[in-house]
Each structure stands twice: as C-alpha cells, then as structure tokens.
C-alpha cells in the first residue's frame, strides 16, 4: 500500500513538473522580444471562421499558429535554452545551433543558412532565375518611375553580407556563378536606376576590419565607407550636400563582449569596437515620431525602432530613408547631411511618399534580404 502511494506521488509530481512551463506561460501571458533571434515572439492566434478561408483551412492555420505561439512562449523557455546552450558549448565544445551560427577561421563568426540561405547566396550557390530577375527589374523600374513623376530622386543600395566581405574565412569555396547581388547589379546596370553596392570601396581598406568578429553587422568604420559610397551617388544630383570625411571624426576603441552571433550561443567574448566621435558641432536634433506603426511591424519588432526623425536647421533637403538594421550605424552620418531625415525600418512603402513629400528617397536593403525587391507591392 505504501509503495502504491509512493508511485502515485511520483506520477503526480511528474505531471506537475510537465505542467510548470504551461502554467507559467498562462500566468505571464505577454509577447516578448526574443533577443537571441532578433524578433518578437509569436502572439496568441485568433480563429477566423468568417474570413477568406473555409473552416478546415482556418482550423489548420489556427493549429499551426498556436504551435508557433507555444514554441515561442512556453514557460522557462529562456532558462532552458540558456542551459542547453551552456551544456553544448561549455561542456562539450559543440555549436548548439549550427544552422544559425557558423564558426569560421581567424575568430570570425558567421550567420548560418537558416537566415535566408545566406551562405549559399553569398557563395553563388543559390541564384535568381531569369523570371525572378525579370520581376525584380520591373519592380525597381516601376518605383523609379513613380518617384520620377513626383520629382523625387531615388537611390537604391545593398549593404553587404559579412560572408561577401570575409568569405575567405568560411571553409566553402565560392561557385563560378554570380551571387544574387551580382545578378541584380548587372541586370540594372542597363537602366538609369543603378543598384549601389555599398561594399564598393572595401577592397581599398584591406588593412581595416570592417565587420564585427562576433556579430552580423559592419562596424562604424565599415558603415562610414558605406555612407561615403552612398553619398558619392547622391551628390552627383545634389552637390550642395555636406559629405563628411574620416577627418571629421575622432576614432577610438572600446572593448565589449556583447554581440548578436555569440549572444545566440550564450557566449561572451571580448572584442574591440570602433567608436567615431564627431569633431564638429551636431546640429541635428531628434523629433518625436509622427507616423502610426503598422501592425505587421509591431508583431515582429519593437515599435520604437520603426520611425526615427531628425531636423537639421543648417542642412538642405529632406530625405525619406527606408532601411533595416544595417542602417543603424549610418544614421549619425546621414542625419547631419540633410535638413530633415526620416528613417523608416521598412521595405519600400509608397504610401509614405505623399505623407512625407521628400526631395529624395534612399532605399537600403541587406544583401541576405535582396529577395524583397521581388515582393514590392504594385
């Protein structure tokens, strides 16, 4: 009898243990930003029985959305993930997420193929088809014509993958095929709207490290070179704009052990970071956001990042800038080059053109997201 009760207690304890994660999720039901994955957790799904889908499709969609919600929000997710990462890296010296983070040579960490097949794209293994290139070409020409009719000049640029700059530190040989970026640049070279490759001048600065060893992004020096390349094209049309040189900044370094790639592995490895302090007086002042944040953006990111707005009383022209995280490091340079600059974390959004009425539009896309050119809404 005593053993029977012991067995019941063990079984009950085991059941309660299994219920803890769900219980915690219920009592702390809130959407969080998943720092390791640079996205918001999935929100609780709604069953739509009166929408465009029939009941069966709606039920399947709800079930899939619920699995995604539970996977992102079950209790102790962060603690369990951190424990898993620690055991893999510290105890067994194994990469816990090889599809997300790849360790190269010379201390370089790279984003893995789970993010847009970034390695395959950077090595020319994954390419656009002719039909895909045709759609991209047509979309870019369409938005270029829309801007021209409004008297607005548009500049479209691609920030490089780290893999495209430091690919020699990845144990994968580049194929003989062009990369997706090279395909698009070649395709658009026959038109007035060119695609600006922001790594154009990188080979000149081989003695400088332009990306973080342990992160996905370029450092301040790399982003400044990207800014200069951008402005080389813009001042051809607007020579009155101020373009900063490296001599306008005081360069310094700090040591930090925080970066996105090693953060995914719960590692903290010290690394020197370049700091560029302006020698000039900063006239640009940040203004309060004026635009509503789209629902699709709120579901994925912190709403505070959507719009960043600066007024510079000493500068000419207004620039509307569609950007991603790679533009963060360029904002200090651009905000002081224009009279007004509006930075929108979004792909090209034509609805904002009439609202903002800019003199020029800048559209920057990271290389691993270059497929977005094929998804511009008509």
N, C-alpha and C positions, 0 to 999 in steps of 0.2 A: 504493500500500500504506500509505504514511504517512497519507494523508488518511482511509483506511478506519479506521485505529486512532484517529485523532482523533475521527472520528464516533462510534466505539464508546465512547470515553471520555466524550464529551459526553452520549451517551444514558445511559450508566451513572450519570454524575453527576446527570443529571436524575431518574433513577429513585430514586437515594439521597435526593435532595432531597425528593421526594414522600413517601418513607418516614420522614423525620425526625419529622413530627408523630405518626405511629402508633407509631414506636419509642419516643419519649419517653412517650407515653401508657402503653405496656406496662410500661416500667421505673419509672414513677411512678404506678402504678395506685392511686389513692386518691380518695375522694369529698371534694370541697372545697365551701366556701360561696362562692357567686358574689355578691360584694358589690354589683356593679352591678345585679344582678337580684333582690337580697334573697331568695335561695333557695339550697338545696343543689343541687349538680349531680346529674344522674340517676345512679343506681347501675347496676352491671352486671346485665343481666336474667338470669332463670333460665327455661329452657324446661320448662314444666309439661305433661307428656303424660298425666298421670293426674288432672287437675283437672276442673273443671266444663265445660270446652270440649272440642270434638273436636280432632283432630290438626291439621287445616287452620287452624282459628281460633287454636289455640295457636301455630302456626308464624308466622302473620301478626302476632299480638300480640308475639311474641318479636322479629320483624324490626323492628316499629315501635319497640319499647322499646330495641332496640340502636341504631337511628338516633338516638334521643333521647340515649342514653348517649354515643355517639361525638361528637355535636354539642356536648355539654357538656364532654367530657374530652379531645378530641384535643390533642396536644402543641402548645405555644406559642399556645394559644387566647387567653390573656390578652394576650400581647405583640402578636399580630396584631390583636386587637380594639382595643387601645390605639392602634396605628399607624393603623388605619382611621379611628378617631375623630379623631385628631390631624390627619390629612390633610383630612378633611371640614370640621372646624371651623376649624383654624388657617390652612390653605392656601386653602380655597375658601369659607369662611364659610357652610357648609351644615350643617343639622341632620342628623347621621348616622342618627338614629332618630326620625323624625317621628311614627311611630305610638306611640312610648313617651314622648317628651318634647315638649311644645309651648311655644314662647316666646310669652308674652303681651305686653301693653304694660306700661309703668312698671317694667320689670325683673322681672316675675313669670314664673316657670316653672311649668308645669302637667304633671301626668301625662297621658299620651295614651290613646287609646281601646283600645290593646292590653291595658290593665288593666281588665277588666270593663266596657268601653264607658263609662268614667267620664264622658267629656264628654257623650255622648248622654244618659246618665242624669241628670246634673246640670242639663241644659238642658231636660228634659222631652220629649226626642225619643224615648227608649226608655222604655216604661212597662210595668207589670204588666197582664196580662189579668185578667178577673174570676175565672177559675178559679184563677189563681196567687194572687190576693189571698185567695180562699177557703181555699186550703191554708195560707197564712201565718197567717191569722186562727185557723184551727183548731189549728195547731201551737202558737201562742202561748197560746191558751186552755188547751190541754192541759197544757203545762208549768206554767202558772199554777195550775191545779187540783191538779197533783201536789205543788207546793210548799205550797199551802194545806192540803192533807190532812196534811202533815207539820208544820204550824205554822210554816212558813217564809214570809217575805215576799220576793217577787222584784221587782226593778226592772230594766227593760229600756230601754236607751238607745242612740241612734245618734250617733256622732261625725261631724261634717260633712266632706264633701269640701272641699278648698280651692276647687274650682270653684264650690261653692254659696255660699261666703262672698265670694269675689273674682271672681265671674263676669263682672263688668264689664270685667275686663282680658283677657278672651278675645274674639276677634272673631267670636263666634257669638251670635245673638240667642236668648234663651230662648223656647221654644214656649209656646203658650197652655195646653198640657196640664200637669197636675201631675207633679212628679217622683215617682219610686218611693217616696222617703221620705214625701213629702206624701200619697201614696195610702195608705201603711201607717198613718201617724199618724191620718188621717181614719177609716180603717176601724176602728181600735182605740179611737177616742175614745168609742164607744158602750159600751165594756166597762170593768170595774174595772181591768184591766191596761192602762195607757196606755204608749205609746212616747214616751220622753223625748227631745226634740230638743235636743241639748247646745249648739246654737248660738242658743238662745232669746234670750239677753241680748246677743248680739254687736252688734246694731244700736245699742245704747246706747253702745258704745265705738268709734265710728267713727274717733275720733282715735288709737286704738291699732292697731298692726299685730299681728294675732293668729296669723298663719302665717309660716313662713319664706318669703322670696322665692324661694329656690333649692331648696326641699325640699317634700315632700308633706305634712309634719306641721305641726300647730299648735305655736307656741312656748310658753314657760312661762306667759305671760300668757293666751293662749287656752285652754290646758289648765286653768288655775286657774278661769277663768269656767265651763268645762265641769264642773269639780268642784263649784263653788258651785250650779250648776243641779241637778246630781245630788243634792246634799245637801238642797236645798230640798224635794225629794220625800221623801227618807229621814227627815228629822227630823219630818215630819208624823206618822210612826208611832213614831219613836224620839227623842223630844225631849231625852233625856239625852245625846245625842251631841255632841261638841265640833265646831263648824264654824269653820274658820279664816277670817279676813278678810285683805284685802290689807295691812292694817296690821300683821299678824303676821310680815311678811317685809320684808327689806331688798332693794330692787331694784337690780340692777347690770347692766352690759352687758359682753360680751367680743366680740372680733372673731374670726371663724372663716371659713375658706374651704372647709370640708368640708360637703357636704350631698348627699342621695341623687339629686336630679334632675340637678344639674350634674355629679355623680360619674358618672352614666350617660354623659355626654358628654365625660368626661375633662377637665372644666373646673374651675378653682379661682378662684372669685370671692368676695372678702371680703364678709362680711355681719355686722352686729351681731346678737348673740343676747342675749335677756333672761335674766338669772340671778336666781332668787328664793332668797335665803338666809334661813332661819328665824331669827327673833329669840328664839324660845322654846327651851327645852331639849328635845332629841329623846329621847323615852323608848323609842320602838320599836326593837327590835333584830332583826336578820335571823337566822332559824333555818335549819338545814340542810333541804334538800328531803326529803320523806318518801314521795312518790308515784313509782311507776315511770313512765318516759316512754314513751308509746305509740309503736309502730313507725311509724305514719303521720306522727307529728310528727318523729321522728328523720330520716326520709327527706327532709324539707323544710327543717328549721331546726336551729340549734344547740340541743342538748338542755338546756343550762344555762338557757335562757330559758323553758322550759316551766312551771316552778313557782318562784315567789318567795314566801317565807313570812315574816311579821313577827309578833312578840309585843310588845304594849304593855301593861305591867303597870298603867298608870294609866288604861286605857280600858275601856269596856264592850263587850260583844257580839262575836260572831265573824262575819266576812263572808267568803263564798266568792265570788270575782270571776272570771268568765270574760271574757277580754279579748283585744285584739290590740295592735299596736304603738302605736296612739294612746293607750293607757292608760299607756305608759311614763312620760310626763311628769306623769301624775296620781298615780302611786304614792306620791311623797313626801307628798302631802296626805292620801290615804286611809289610809296606814299609821299615821298619828298620830291618826286619828279613831276607830279601833276598837281593842278589846282584842286581837284577833287578826285578821289579814287574810291570806288565801291567794289569790294572784294566779295564775291558770292561763291560759296562752296557748292558748286553745281555744274552739271554739263550745260551746254548752251541752252538758254531759256529765252526764246524770242519775246515772251510776254513782258520781260523786264525792260526791253528796249524803249518802248513807248513811255513807260513809267519814269525811267531814269534820264532818257534823252542825252546819251553820252556823245562826245566828239569822236571817240574811238572805242573799240571793243578789243579786249585781249581774251583769248580762249586758250588756256593751258591744260594739257592732259598728260598724265604719267604714261610712259610707254606701255606698261603692262595693261593699261585700260584703253588702248588705242581702238579697240573694237567699238567704243562709244560713238565714233564717227559714223558708224553704220546704223546707229539707232536714233539719230536725230529725228524728232517728230516733224512730220510735214506741216 
